[in-house]
Amino acid sequence: MTRGFEVFRATLERFATRPEIRQIHGGQRIHDVVVRAGDPLRVAVRGRAGVGVTSVIGALGLTLPADEGPGHALIEVPIAGADPEPLVADVDVVVFAEALKPEDRAVLEASIAPKVLILNKADLTDPGAARGPWTAAVSRCAEYRAETRVPTLPLSAHVPLVSLDDGMVEALKLMVENPADTSSVDAFVTCTHDVPVAMRQRILHELDLYPMGCAIGALRQVPSLAAPGLTSLLRDLSGIDAVVSAIREAIAQGWYRRMRVVLAELRKIGVTGVLPMQIDSFVNSDDVVVAAMRCAVDAATAAGIPVDLSDHPEDHRYRAERWQRFAEGPVNSTYAALGTDIARGSLRLWRRAGDAHEHPGGQTGRSAGAGRGSRARPAGCGATGRRDGDRQLAGRCEHPGDRAEVAYAGDTHCRTRGPAAWAVAGGSRFRVQRDSAVDSVGLRLDPIGRGQHRCAHRGGLED
């Protein structure tokens, strides 16, 4: 379970244990949703007979332990025919050998969960090719990745399960000094060699020819390698690390998708008339929006997309802008939702930080009894803007200073604040200091000459 989902789950449990939730008719439905949210994530490892699904699960069990809490559960699901079973998994791992078959493609097309494709027995791909089996497997995975748009990785699943002992290492060292015939399995077993036939059969059973060749090559370069070091090296060469990384990314997406499903189920319950106001207030509360952001951050980070989590008030705003642009870009629906959740959570954090900065110690910036419209205007250029609903803000001002920090207020007022702390894109975008509880702010400053600048106000983000 990701840290973000842990926060989300704790928020859910606090909501479900409220007296009004537990006592109301229909509250059991909310309780059931919260309980299901804590179930382990189902990772289905699917494959046709003979492709090595059991070996893949064994290798993943050693290298992909479940996290603390509910974690995930690896489930072996055979692919029996052209019509796949209904897909109910949170993550689908499809194992194949040599080539994708129609049954494999049917599973990929039917699944709506995050997916990973594994080309198992990669050390047997295109035997006899001059480029080597592993290079052939990597090339084939690249072709399938481009075709299916699913992460596809080569793996020799039996290799991470091997635990070499000293006797096997000594036998491999003898093959360094006196190479055996490895042109085929039969030739390796029947050839004349100092290593006993029984030991050769055991090495073949544990490693097969290609990993054995890799082990012999490693011992040729580093003769002092002991059994633990050689076992670790073979594990690294098996491809398991890249596979685990891809599955972890899919698992993080799975937790993020579960979070969104839980919120959707709560909204459906509210629509039916069970505590509609309380549920609406909960799913749109700061705690839930920020928890959703943390789930999205976990999914983005697992996918290799960096997320700046600096806690300065202005960093929250710039993060919101960046991820709003990301969500509006050429990305799929999952990544668009992910970007939107990060933007919404960042805006809530920015508002919290702004309120704490503007009203330290719980003191407000207006006199007692003052209404929302009685906020004092800041000193500065004095230019006011035009509001078009809650979305569009327009206004212009010009004042001295080729570098200035602008405070943004609910009445679209501007004021200079001295030299800006930093600027972006050669000074075309400046830092913004929020001057009121406004969730939607966008500001671009375009220099129009030394000594002055023009401010164009617009509503660029919306929570």
N, C-alpha and C positions, 0 to 999 in steps of 0.2 A: 504494500500500500504506500502510495506517495505521501509525502509530508502535507502537501496541499489537501489531499483527500482526507487525511486524518483531521485537519482543522475543520474541513467541511462536515465530516461525520460528527465531530464533537458539537458543532453548531446545531446540527439536526437533532441530536439527542437532547440538547437543552430545550429546544422547541417542543419536542414530543413529550417531555416530562412536565410541561406546564399544566397546572390544574385544569384550566379551561379546555385543554386538548384532551386530557385523560377522561374527563367526565362527560364531555359532549357526545351525543349520539353520532356515530360516524367517526369518532376519534380513533377507533381501532384501525381504520383504513390508513390513517396517517402513521400510526404505530407500525403497521406492517411494512409500509414503504421504508421507514427508517431501519427496520430490522433487515430487510433485503439489501439495503445499501451497504451493510457490513459483511455481506457474504464474500467468500474468497472470489477473486477474479478467475473465471474459467478460461484456461488456455488449452484449446483443443489442438492436438498434434495429429494431423490426418495424413493418411497415405495408403496406397495400394499394397497388397500383399507382396512381400519380397523387397521392398525399398528400404527397409531398415528403420521403421518407425520405433520399434522397441529400443534399438540402439540409440536413436536420437533422444528419446525420453530419458534413457539412462545417462547419457552425456549431459543433458540439460539438468538433470537432477543433481549432478555433481557440481556443475558450474553456475547454475542459476537458482540458488536457494531462495525460498520464499522469504519475503521481508517480514519484519515483526508485525504482529496483528494478523488480520485475516489473510493477507498476502494473496498468492495465486495458487491454483491447482492445475497441474499438468494432467490432461485427460487424453488417453489414446483412443482415437476414433478411426476405425478402418474405413476405407473407401471401397465399397463392395461392387458398385455398378455405375451405370451412366447417370442414374438418378440419385443424387446425394441426399443424405438424411437432412431433415430440417436443421439449419444452423442456429444454435442457441448459445454459442460460445461468445465470450467477450473479446477474445483474440484467437485468430486462426493461423496455425502454422501448418503449411502444406509441404509434405516431404515427397520428393520424386527422385528417380534415378534415370540417368541417360537423357530422357526427353519427357516433356509434358504430354500426358495422354488426355483424351477427351474427358475422362472422369475427373482429372485434376482441374481442368479448365472449368468444368461445371461447378466444382466447389468454389473456385475463385469468383465466378460470376454470381453465384447465389449468396455469397457471404457479404454482409454489410459491416463486419467487424474489421478492425485493423488486421492486416495480413502480413505474413512473411513466407517466402518460398525458400526451401532448402534443397539444393542439389546434393543428395547424399551419395556416398561411394565415389566421391570426386577423384580419388586416386585410381579409379578404374575407367575414367572418362577417356574415350578415344585411345585405347591401348595401342602402342606401337607408333604413335605420332612422334615426329621428330621434336616437336615443341614441348613434349612431356604432358602427362595426364592432367596435372594441376593447372598448367597454363590453358589447356583446352577447356577445363571446367570453368575457369574464370571468364574466358571468352564466351562460353555458352550462357553463363549467368547474366552477363552484360546484355546479350541478345534478348533473353527472356525478361529482364528488367525493363528494357525499352519497349517490349511488346505488351507486357501486362501492367506496367507501371506499379509493380509490387516489388519491394526489396527482395532480391534473389541472391543467395550466397552459397558458395561451395562448402562442403563439409565431409570429413571422413569421421563419422560418428563413433566408430569402434576404437579409434586411436586414443581419445581421452579416457577411455575405460581401461586402458592397458596400465599395468603396474609392473615394470621390468624389475627383475631381481638380478643379483650378481652373476648367477649362472648364465642368464641370457646375455648380459653385457659381455662376459668373457667369450661367449660363442660369437658374438658380433665382432669382437676385436680380432678373433681368428680369421674372420672373413675379410677384415681389412688387410691382413698380412697375406692371406691366400684366398683371393676372390672365388666365390662359388658361381655356378652357372645359374643366372637369374633370368634367362630368356623366357622361362615359363615355370609354372608351379611344379609340373611333373619333372622338368629338368633339374630344378633346385632340389627336389627330394631325392631323386635317383642318382644324382652325380656323385662322383667319388670326392669325399672331403673329410678333413679332420674333425669337423663338427658332427656328432652322431645324428643319425637320421631322426631319432625321436626328438632331439632338441630342435632340429630344423623344422619338423612338423609343428612343434609347439610355437616357434617363432612365426611361422606362417599363419597359424591359427590366431595368434595374438595381433600380429601387425599387418600381414600380407606383404606383397613384394615391394610396392612403392614406399610405404613408410619404413620398411626394413632398409631399403636403399638410402633413405634419408638418414636413418640412424647410423649406417655404416659410413656415410659421408661425414657426419658430425664427428664420429670417433676417429676418422682419418685426420681431421683437422685438429681435434682436441682429444688426444689419446687418454688424457687423465679423467675424462668425464665418468662419473659414477652413475649408478642406477637412478637415483633421484633426479640428478641433473638431466640425464638423457630422457627420462620420462617427462619432465617438464618441457624440454625442448620439443619433443614429439607432440605434446599437447598444443604448444604454440603453433606448430605447423599444421595442425588438424583443421584449422579454420573455426574452431569453436568460439574464440573470443569475439570475432566479427558477428557470428550468429547470435551470441548472447546479447551483444550491444543492440542489434536490430530488434530482438524480441523485447528487450527492456524498453526500447522506444515505443513499440506497439503496446506494451503493458501500461506505460504512462498514458498513452492515448486512450486505452481502455478505461482507466480510472477517470479520466476527464469526461469521456462519453457517459460513464455511469452517473457522474455528477449532473450532467445535463438531463439525463433521463429521469433522475430523481426529482429535479426541479419541475420537469414537465408533468410528472405524475402528481405532484403536489398541486400544481395549477389546475389540473383536471379535477381533482377533488374539490378545490375551491369553487370551480365553476358549477359543480353539482349542488352547491348550497351549504357545504360543510365549512363553517368558519371562513367565508370568503374574504372578509376584511383582514382577519388575522393572518391567513395564508399569504395574501397579497402583500401585506406589510412585511412578513418574514422573508419572502423570496426576493424582495427589493430592498431589504435592509443592508446597511453597511457591512455587517458581519458576513452575510451570505455573498454579497458582491465581491468582497475582498477574498473570501475563501475560494470562490470560483476563479478569481484571478490567480490565486496560488496554484490551483489545479492546472490552469492553462500554462502557467510558468513552468511547472514540472514537465508537462508534455512538450513544450517548446524546447526546454533545455535538453530533454532526452533525445529530441530530434536534431540536436546540434545547433540550434538557433539561440544565440546568447541573448539574455534578458538582463538589462542593467537594473539592479534592485537597490540602488542608492536611495537613502532616506531623506535627502534634502527636499524641501517643498517643491523647488523648481524642477528637480529630477523627475518627480511624479508627473508633472505636466508634460515634459518633453517625452517621457515614456508613453504617455497616453497619445500624444500626437503621432509618434512613430508607429505604434501598433494600430492606430486607426487607419493610417495610410497602408500598412501591411494588410489589414483586413479588406481594404477596398481594392487591393492589387490583384494580379492574376494568380490566385491561389484557390484550392478546392474549398468545399463548404466547411470541412473540419478546421482547416487553418484559418478561414475567415472568422468562424465562431471563436476560435482561440484568440485571435487578435482583438476581436471586439471585447471579450471578457477581460483581457489584460488592460485594454484602454479604459473600460468602465471602472475596474478596480483601482487603477492609477488615479482616475479623477476623484474617486471617493477619498483616497489617501491624501491627495492634494488638498481637497476641501478640509479634511481633518487637520492637516498641518497648517493650513492657512488660518483656520479658526483659532488654533492654539497659539499661533504667532500673533494674530491680530488682537486676541483677547486673553493675554496671559493671566493665570490665576483665576480664571472664570469671569474676569471683568469684561464687559462689552464695550464696544467702541462708540455707543450712542447713549444718550442720557436716558434715565429711567422713564419708561412709558413712551419712548419715542417709537413711532411706527416704522415699517420697512422703508417708506419713502422719505424718511427724515434723516437719512444718513448724510453726514456732512461731506461736501465735495472736497477733494484734495486740491492743494495749491499747485499751480503749474500753468500750462498754456491756456487752459480754460476752454478748450474746444470740446463741444458735446457732439454726440453722434445720434443716429436714428436707429430705433429698434424695429425690426420687422418680425413680430411674434417672438418666439423664444429661440429662433434659429439664426436669423440674420441680423448682424449689427454693422452699421456703416458710419463712418465719420472720418474727418481728417484734421490734422493739426500740423503746424510748422513752428519750430522754435529752435534757438541756437543749440549747438552741441553736436558734433559729428558722432559722438558715442554717448548715448543716454539710456537709462533704464526707465521703462514706462510702467506705471501702475495702472491696472485695469479695474474699473469700478462698474457697478451695476448700471450707472447712467452713462457709460461709455466715455468717461472723463480721462484725460491724459495729464500726466505731470512728469517732469524730469526728476531724476533721482541721482544725478551725478554720473560718473563713469560706470559703464556696465561691467559686471564681473567677467563676462566673456561673451563672445559673439560667434556666430556660425556662418559659414559660406562667405568668408571675406567681409564680414560685417553687414551682410544683407539681412540677417535675422538676429534680433537682440533678445536679451533676457526679459522676462515679463514678471512683474510682481502683482499678484491678485489683490485687489483692494476691497472685495466684497464676496459674499457667498454665491459665486456664480460658477456653475459646473461646466458651462460651455464657453470656451475662450479660444480664439485663434488670432494671432497678431503677426503681421509681417512688416518689417521696417525696411524701406527702400531708400538708401542714401540719395539725395538729390543735389549734392554739392557739399563742399567742405564748410563746416560751420552750422549746418542745419540738416534736418531729415524730415521725412514725411511718414506719418503713421496711418496705416489703413486697417481699420478694425473690421473683423468679421467673426461670425460664429462658426468655428471650424470643427468643433467636437461637441458631441451631445451624449449625455448619459441617459 
